[in-house]
């Protein structure tokens, strides 16, 4: 997975943690919850993806990943 693909995914997942703190005035005045530091390691597992739009695991413990790519021609290339 290319870094530019991984970053939006990580940002989207990180944004989910913020939802409870922005749901109203009272909630937004509270201090944000404290989180322990987390080590993140990015590992490239493939190359040559042109327009990946979704990634998921096999769900069977094998560690396989499936990437869905948008079909068709990109008018910007």
Jmol script that loads the backbone (N, CA, C; Angstrom):
load data "model"
ATOM      1  N   UNK A   1       0.864  -1.170   0.000  1.00  0.00           N
ATOM      2  CA  UNK A   1       0.000   0.000   0.000  1.00  0.00           C
ATOM      3  C   UNK A   1       0.904   1.224   0.000  1.00  0.00           C
ATOM      4  N   UNK A   2       0.671   2.128  -0.870  1.00  0.00           N
ATOM      5  CA  UNK A   2       1.469   3.340  -0.927  1.00  0.00           C
ATOM      6  C   UNK A   2       1.111   4.248   0.229  1.00  0.00           C
ATOM      7  N   UNK A   3       2.075   5.045   0.656  1.00  0.00           N
ATOM      8  CA  UNK A   3       1.852   5.941   1.789  1.00  0.00           C
ATOM      9  C   UNK A   3       0.695   6.878   1.528  1.00  0.00           C
ATOM     10  N   UNK A   4       0.563   7.402   0.322  1.00  0.00           N
ATOM     11  CA  UNK A   4      -0.530   8.336   0.057  1.00  0.00           C
ATOM     12  C   UNK A   4      -1.891   7.646   0.138  1.00  0.00           C
ATOM     13  N   UNK A   5      -1.919   6.331  -0.020  1.00  0.00           N
ATOM     14  CA  UNK A   5      -3.152   5.578   0.149  1.00  0.00           C
ATOM     15  C   UNK A   5      -3.401   5.310   1.624  1.00  0.00           C
ATOM     16  N   UNK A   6      -2.342   5.010   2.361  1.00  0.00           N
ATOM     17  CA  UNK A   6      -2.486   4.667   3.781  1.00  0.00           C
ATOM     18  C   UNK A   6      -2.880   5.877   4.615  1.00  0.00           C
ATOM     19  N   UNK A   7      -2.369   7.050   4.290  1.00  0.00           N
ATOM     20  CA  UNK A   7      -2.636   8.236   5.103  1.00  0.00           C
ATOM     21  C   UNK A   7      -4.120   8.578   5.168  1.00  0.00           C
ATOM     22  N   UNK A   8      -4.859   8.634   4.028  1.00  0.00           N
ATOM     23  CA  UNK A   8      -6.293   8.934   4.154  1.00  0.00           C
ATOM     24  C   UNK A   8      -7.046   7.883   4.965  1.00  0.00           C
ATOM     25  N   UNK A   9      -6.633   6.622   4.837  1.00  0.00           N
ATOM     26  CA  UNK A   9      -7.292   5.569   5.610  1.00  0.00           C
ATOM     27  C   UNK A   9      -7.048   5.794   7.090  1.00  0.00           C
ATOM     28  N   UNK A  10      -5.797   6.077   7.453  1.00  0.00           N
ATOM     29  CA  UNK A  10      -5.478   6.316   8.867  1.00  0.00           C
ATOM     30  C   UNK A  10      -6.179   7.560   9.376  1.00  0.00           C
ATOM     31  N   UNK A  11      -6.235   8.606   8.559  1.00  0.00           N
ATOM     32  CA  UNK A  11      -6.916   9.821   8.985  1.00  0.00           C
ATOM     33  C   UNK A  11      -8.400   9.578   9.169  1.00  0.00           C
ATOM     34  N   UNK A  12      -8.994   8.808   8.275  1.00  0.00           N
ATOM     35  CA  UNK A  12     -10.423   8.510   8.396  1.00  0.00           C
ATOM     36  C   UNK A  12     -10.697   7.712   9.655  1.00  0.00           C
ATOM     37  N   UNK A  13      -9.850   6.737   9.948  1.00  0.00           N
ATOM     38  CA  UNK A  13     -10.041   5.947  11.161  1.00  0.00           C
ATOM     39  C   UNK A  13      -9.823   6.792  12.399  1.00  0.00           C
ATOM     40  N   UNK A  14      -8.822   7.673  12.373  1.00  0.00           N
ATOM     41  CA  UNK A  14      -8.572   8.554  13.504  1.00  0.00           C
ATOM     42  C   UNK A  14      -9.704   9.533  13.716  1.00  0.00           C
ATOM     43  N   UNK A  15     -10.347   9.969  12.644  1.00  0.00           N
ATOM     44  CA  UNK A  15     -11.460  10.904  12.749  1.00  0.00           C
ATOM     45  C   UNK A  15     -12.659  10.302  13.442  1.00  0.00           C
ATOM     46  N   UNK A  16     -12.806   8.977  13.374  1.00  0.00           N
ATOM     47  CA  UNK A  16     -13.925   8.320  14.042  1.00  0.00           C
ATOM     48  C   UNK A  16     -13.844   8.501  15.551  1.00  0.00           C
ATOM     49  N   UNK A  17     -12.632   8.576  16.098  1.00  0.00           N
ATOM     50  CA  UNK A  17     -12.468   8.747  17.536  1.00  0.00           C
ATOM     51  C   UNK A  17     -12.908  10.127  17.992  1.00  0.00           C
ATOM     52  N   UNK A  18     -12.956  11.089  17.091  1.00  0.00           N
ATOM     53  CA  UNK A  18     -13.328  12.452  17.452  1.00  0.00           C
ATOM     54  C   UNK A  18     -14.832  12.688  17.467  1.00  0.00           C
ATOM     55  N   UNK A  19     -15.615  11.802  16.848  1.00  0.00           N
ATOM     56  CA  UNK A  19     -17.049  12.026  16.734  1.00  0.00           C
ATOM     57  C   UNK A  19     -17.743  12.277  18.070  1.00  0.00           C
ATOM     58  N   UNK A  20     -17.496  11.495  19.126  1.00  0.00           N
ATOM     59  CA  UNK A  20     -18.206  11.760  20.378  1.00  0.00           C
ATOM     60  C   UNK A  20     -17.897  13.140  20.960  1.00  0.00           C
ATOM     61  N   UNK A  21     -16.712  13.687  20.698  1.00  0.00           N
ATOM     62  CA  UNK A  21     -16.344  14.963  21.301  1.00  0.00           C
ATOM     63  C   UNK A  21     -16.891  16.169  20.539  1.00  0.00           C
ATOM     64  N   UNK A  22     -17.486  15.958  19.350  1.00  0.00           N
ATOM     65  CA  UNK A  22     -18.002  17.100  18.593  1.00  0.00           C
ATOM     66  C   UNK A  22     -19.512  17.082  18.471  1.00  0.00           C
ATOM     67  N   UNK A  23     -20.187  16.234  19.236  1.00  0.00           N
ATOM     68  CA  UNK A  23     -21.630  16.087  19.126  1.00  0.00           C
ATOM     69  C   UNK A  23     -22.397  17.041  20.019  1.00  0.00           C
ATOM     70  N   UNK A  24     -22.101  18.236  20.120  1.00  0.00           N
ATOM     71  CA  UNK A  24     -22.880  19.138  20.953  1.00  0.00           C
ATOM     72  C   UNK A  24     -21.980  20.015  21.775  1.00  0.00           C
ATOM     73  N   UNK A  25     -22.545  21.097  22.268  1.00  0.00           N
ATOM     74  CA  UNK A  25     -21.761  22.095  22.990  1.00  0.00           C
ATOM     75  C   UNK A  25     -21.174  21.534  24.278  1.00  0.00           C
ATOM     76  N   UNK A  26     -21.969  20.836  25.075  1.00  0.00           N
ATOM     77  CA  UNK A  26     -21.484  20.326  26.354  1.00  0.00           C
ATOM     78  C   UNK A  26     -20.344  19.347  26.142  1.00  0.00           C
ATOM     79  N   UNK A  27     -20.477  18.482  25.162  1.00  0.00           N
ATOM     80  CA  UNK A  27     -19.435  17.495  24.909  1.00  0.00           C
ATOM     81  C   UNK A  27     -18.162  18.160  24.405  1.00  0.00           C
ATOM     82  N   UNK A  28     -18.273  19.232  23.643  1.00  0.00           N
ATOM     83  CA  UNK A  28     -17.081  19.854  23.087  1.00  0.00           C
ATOM     84  C   UNK A  28     -16.309  20.657  24.129  1.00  0.00           C
ATOM     85  N   UNK A  29     -16.904  20.946  25.294  1.00  0.00           N
ATOM     86  CA  UNK A  29     -16.205  21.686  26.350  1.00  0.00           C
ATOM     87  C   UNK A  29     -15.373  20.772  27.236  1.00  0.00           C
ATOM     88  N   UNK A  30     -15.610  19.485  27.167  1.00  0.00           N
ATOM     89  CA  UNK A  30     -14.846  18.539  27.976  1.00  0.00           C
ATOM     90  C   UNK A  30     -13.439  18.393  27.430  1.00  0.00           C
ATOM     91  N   UNK A  31     -12.537  18.011  28.317  1.00  0.00           N
ATOM     92  CA  UNK A  31     -11.168  17.734  27.883  1.00  0.00           C
ATOM     93  C   UNK A  31     -11.163  16.474  27.032  1.00  0.00           C
ATOM     94  N   UNK A  32     -10.333  16.451  26.011  1.00  0.00           N
ATOM     95  CA  UNK A  32     -10.264  15.246  25.193  1.00  0.00           C
ATOM     96  C   UNK A  32      -9.719  14.083  26.014  1.00  0.00           C
ATOM     97  N   UNK A  33     -10.103  12.864  25.700  1.00  0.00           N
ATOM     98  CA  UNK A  33      -9.603  11.715  26.451  1.00  0.00           C
ATOM     99  C   UNK A  33      -8.104  11.544  26.232  1.00  0.00           C
ATOM    100  N   UNK A  34      -7.434  11.028  27.241  1.00  0.00           N
ATOM    101  CA  UNK A  34      -5.991  10.788  27.144  1.00  0.00           C
ATOM    102  C   UNK A  34      -5.767   9.445  26.447  1.00  0.00           C
ATOM    103  N   UNK A  35      -4.868   9.423  25.504  1.00  0.00           N
ATOM    104  CA  UNK A  35      -4.528   8.205  24.785  1.00  0.00           C
ATOM    105  C   UNK A  35      -3.063   7.884  25.002  1.00  0.00           C
ATOM    106  N   UNK A  36      -2.761   6.613  25.128  1.00  0.00           N
ATOM    107  CA  UNK A  36      -1.377   6.179  25.213  1.00  0.00           C
ATOM    108  C   UNK A  36      -0.753   6.260  23.826  1.00  0.00           C
ATOM    109  N   UNK A  37       0.548   6.545  23.763  1.00  0.00           N
ATOM    110  CA  UNK A  37       1.215   6.582  22.454  1.00  0.00           C
ATOM    111  C   UNK A  37       1.126   5.211  21.779  1.00  0.00           C
ATOM    112  N   UNK A  38       1.022   5.227  20.464  1.00  0.00           N
ATOM    113  CA  UNK A  38       0.924   3.998  19.689  1.00  0.00           C
ATOM    114  C   UNK A  38       2.009   4.018  18.622  1.00  0.00           C
ATOM    115  N   UNK A  39       2.705   2.905  18.496  1.00  0.00           N
ATOM    116  CA  UNK A  39       3.700   2.774  17.427  1.00  0.00           C
ATOM    117  C   UNK A  39       2.999   2.275  16.177  1.00  0.00           C
ATOM    118  N   UNK A  40       3.204   2.979  15.066  1.00  0.00           N
ATOM    119  CA  UNK A  40       2.605   2.594  13.796  1.00  0.00           C
ATOM    120  C   UNK A  40       3.721   2.309  12.810  1.00  0.00           C
ATOM    121  N   UNK A  41       3.635   1.172  12.156  1.00  0.00           N
ATOM    122  CA  UNK A  41       4.623   0.792  11.151  1.00  0.00           C
ATOM    123  C   UNK A  41       3.888   0.600   9.834  1.00  0.00           C
ATOM    124  N   UNK A  42       4.340   1.286   8.801  1.00  0.00           N
ATOM    125  CA  UNK A  42       3.762   1.127   7.465  1.00  0.00           C
ATOM    126  C   UNK A  42       4.638   0.172   6.674  1.00  0.00           C
ATOM    127  N   UNK A  43       4.016  -0.769   6.006  1.00  0.00           N
ATOM    128  CA  UNK A  43       4.739  -1.740   5.196  1.00  0.00           C
ATOM    129  C   UNK A  43       4.092  -1.799   3.824  1.00  0.00           C
ATOM    130  N   UNK A  44       4.898  -1.579   2.786  1.00  0.00           N
ATOM    131  CA  UNK A  44       4.361  -1.658   1.425  1.00  0.00           C
ATOM    132  C   UNK A  44       4.111  -3.121   1.101  1.00  0.00           C
ATOM    133  N   UNK A  45       2.897  -3.426   0.684  1.00  0.00           N
ATOM    134  CA  UNK A  45       2.550  -4.808   0.360  1.00  0.00           C
ATOM    135  C   UNK A  45       2.278  -5.013  -1.125  1.00  0.00           C
ATOM    136  N   UNK A  46       2.135  -3.937  -1.861  1.00  0.00           N
ATOM    137  CA  UNK A  46       1.941  -4.043  -3.304  1.00  0.00           C
ATOM    138  C   UNK A  46       2.328  -2.722  -3.960  1.00  0.00           C
ATOM    139  N   UNK A  47       2.394  -2.725  -5.265  1.00  0.00           N
ATOM    140  CA  UNK A  47       2.683  -1.512  -6.027  1.00  0.00           C
ATOM    141  C   UNK A  47       1.850  -1.566  -7.297  1.00  0.00           C
ATOM    142  N   UNK A  48       1.713  -0.438  -7.934  1.00  0.00           N
ATOM    143  CA  UNK A  48       1.032  -0.394  -9.221  1.00  0.00           C
ATOM    144  C   UNK A  48      -0.467  -0.175  -9.142  1.00  0.00           C
ATOM    145  N   UNK A  49      -0.997   0.092  -7.964  1.00  0.00           N
ATOM    146  CA  UNK A  49      -2.424   0.380  -7.869  1.00  0.00           C
ATOM    147  C   UNK A  49      -2.674   1.765  -8.448  1.00  0.00           C
ATOM    148  N   UNK A  50      -3.702   1.908  -9.259  1.00  0.00           N
ATOM    149  CA  UNK A  50      -3.975   3.196  -9.884  1.00  0.00           C
ATOM    150  C   UNK A  50      -5.057   3.987  -9.154  1.00  0.00           C
ATOM    151  N   UNK A  51      -6.155   3.348  -8.837  1.00  0.00           N
ATOM    152  CA  UNK A  51      -7.247   4.054  -8.164  1.00  0.00           C
ATOM    153  C   UNK A  51      -7.881   3.147  -7.103  1.00  0.00           C
ATOM    154  N   UNK A  52      -7.139   2.854  -6.010  1.00  0.00           N
ATOM    155  CA  UNK A  52      -7.733   2.020  -4.964  1.00  0.00           C
ATOM    156  C   UNK A  52      -8.823   2.799  -4.229  1.00  0.00           C
ATOM    157  N   UNK A  53      -9.947   2.143  -3.973  1.00  0.00           N
ATOM    158  CA  UNK A  53     -11.050   2.821  -3.300  1.00  0.00           C
ATOM    159  C   UNK A  53     -11.481   2.108  -2.021  1.00  0.00           C
ATOM    160  N   UNK A  54     -11.010   0.857  -1.797  1.00  0.00           N
ATOM    161  CA  UNK A  54     -11.411   0.120  -0.605  1.00  0.00           C
ATOM    162  C   UNK A  54     -10.393  -0.980  -0.343  1.00  0.00           C
ATOM    163  N   UNK A  55     -10.143  -1.254   0.934  1.00  0.00           N
ATOM    164  CA  UNK A  55      -9.244  -2.347   1.318  1.00  0.00           C
ATOM    165  C   UNK A  55      -9.889  -3.085   2.483  1.00  0.00           C
ATOM    166  N   UNK A  56      -9.758  -4.411   2.478  1.00  0.00           N
ATOM    167  CA  UNK A  56     -10.277  -5.231   3.575  1.00  0.00           C
ATOM    168  C   UNK A  56      -9.404  -6.471   3.699  1.00  0.00           C
ATOM    169  N   UNK A  57      -9.488  -7.130   4.854  1.00  0.00           N
ATOM    170  CA  UNK A  57      -8.729  -8.363   5.026  1.00  0.00           C
ATOM    171  C   UNK A  57      -9.608  -9.559   4.684  1.00  0.00           C
ATOM    172  N   UNK A  58      -8.992 -10.730   4.556  1.00  0.00           N
ATOM    173  CA  UNK A  58      -9.721 -11.936   4.181  1.00  0.00           C
ATOM    174  C   UNK A  58     -10.643 -12.411   5.300  1.00  0.00           C
ATOM    175  N   UNK A  59     -10.340 -12.046   6.538  1.00  0.00           N
ATOM    176  CA  UNK A  59     -11.176 -12.442   7.660  1.00  0.00           C
ATOM    177  C   UNK A  59     -10.995 -13.884   8.086  1.00  0.00           C
ATOM    178  N   UNK A  60      -9.960 -14.547   7.560  1.00  0.00           N
ATOM    179  CA  UNK A  60      -9.751 -15.950   7.894  1.00  0.00           C
ATOM    180  C   UNK A  60      -8.424 -16.195   8.618  1.00  0.00           C
ATOM    181  N   UNK A  61      -7.782 -15.110   9.067  1.00  0.00           N
ATOM    182  CA  UNK A  61      -6.515 -15.242   9.787  1.00  0.00           C
ATOM    183  C   UNK A  61      -5.311 -15.438   8.898  1.00  0.00           C
ATOM    184  N   UNK A  62      -5.498 -15.417   7.582  1.00  0.00           N
ATOM    185  CA  UNK A  62      -4.381 -15.654   6.660  1.00  0.00           C
ATOM    186  C   UNK A  62      -3.509 -14.416   6.459  1.00  0.00           C
ATOM    187  N   UNK A  63      -4.014 -13.246   6.809  1.00  0.00           N
ATOM    188  CA  UNK A  63      -3.263 -12.019   6.594  1.00  0.00           C
ATOM    189  C   UNK A  63      -3.418 -11.449   5.194  1.00  0.00           C
ATOM    190  N   UNK A  64      -4.225 -12.104   4.358  1.00  0.00           N
ATOM    191  CA  UNK A  64      -4.418 -11.600   2.990  1.00  0.00           C
ATOM    192  C   UNK A  64      -5.246 -10.318   3.015  1.00  0.00           C
ATOM    193  N   UNK A  65      -4.931  -9.419   2.087  1.00  0.00           N
ATOM    194  CA  UNK A  65      -5.687  -8.182   1.907  1.00  0.00           C
ATOM    195  C   UNK A  65      -6.287  -8.168   0.516  1.00  0.00           C
ATOM    196  N   UNK A  66      -7.482  -7.605   0.406  1.00  0.00           N
ATOM    197  CA  UNK A  66      -8.139  -7.435  -0.880  1.00  0.00           C
ATOM    198  C   UNK A  66      -8.334  -5.942  -1.112  1.00  0.00           C
ATOM    199  N   UNK A  67      -7.943  -5.479  -2.298  1.00  0.00           N
ATOM    200  CA  UNK A  67      -8.039  -4.068  -2.647  1.00  0.00           C
ATOM    201  C   UNK A  67      -8.993  -3.931  -3.827  1.00  0.00           C
ATOM    202  N   UNK A  68      -9.953  -3.047  -3.683  1.00  0.00           N
ATOM    203  CA  UNK A  68     -10.898  -2.766  -4.758  1.00  0.00           C
ATOM    204  C   UNK A  68     -10.414  -1.516  -5.482  1.00  0.00           C
ATOM    205  N   UNK A  69     -10.289  -1.620  -6.799  1.00  0.00           N
ATOM    206  CA  UNK A  69      -9.867  -0.480  -7.602  1.00  0.00           C
ATOM    207  C   UNK A  69     -11.020   0.005  -8.462  1.00  0.00           C
ATOM    208  N   UNK A  70     -11.035   1.296  -8.686  1.00  0.00           N
ATOM    209  CA  UNK A  70     -12.027   1.902  -9.569  1.00  0.00           C
ATOM    210  C   UNK A  70     -11.679   1.530 -11.008  1.00  0.00           C
ATOM    211  N   UNK A  71     -12.667   1.102 -11.747  1.00  0.00           N
ATOM    212  CA  UNK A  71     -12.443   0.721 -13.147  1.00  0.00           C
ATOM    213  C   UNK A  71     -12.630   1.938 -14.058  1.00  0.00           C
ATOM    214  N   UNK A  72     -12.120   1.818 -15.247  1.00  0.00           N
ATOM    215  CA  UNK A  72     -12.295   2.895 -16.217  1.00  0.00           C
ATOM    216  C   UNK A  72     -11.065   3.751 -16.355  1.00  0.00           C
ATOM    217  N   UNK A  73     -11.183   4.745 -17.181  1.00  0.00           N
ATOM    218  CA  UNK A  73     -10.061   5.651 -17.421  1.00  0.00           C
ATOM    219  C   UNK A  73     -10.188   6.871 -16.535  1.00  0.00           C
ATOM    220  N   UNK A  74      -9.076   7.334 -16.028  1.00  0.00           N
ATOM    221  CA  UNK A  74      -9.036   8.542 -15.227  1.00  0.00           C
ATOM    222  C   UNK A  74      -8.883   9.727 -16.190  1.00  0.00           C
ATOM    223  N   UNK A  75      -9.825  10.641 -16.227  1.00  0.00           N
ATOM    224  CA  UNK A  75      -9.724  11.765 -17.170  1.00  0.00           C
ATOM    225  C   UNK A  75      -8.594  12.728 -16.855  1.00  0.00           C
ATOM    226  N   UNK A  76      -7.969  12.583 -15.675  1.00  0.00           N
ATOM    227  CA  UNK A  76      -6.902  13.511 -15.281  1.00  0.00           C
ATOM    228  C   UNK A  76      -5.516  12.994 -15.648  1.00  0.00           C
ATOM    229  N   UNK A  77      -5.442  11.798 -16.228  1.00  0.00           N
ATOM    230  CA  UNK A  77      -4.129  11.261 -16.596  1.00  0.00           C
ATOM    231  C   UNK A  77      -3.993  11.119 -18.068  1.00  0.00           C
TER     232      UNK A  77
END
end "model"
wireframe off; spacefill off
backbone 0.3
color backbone group
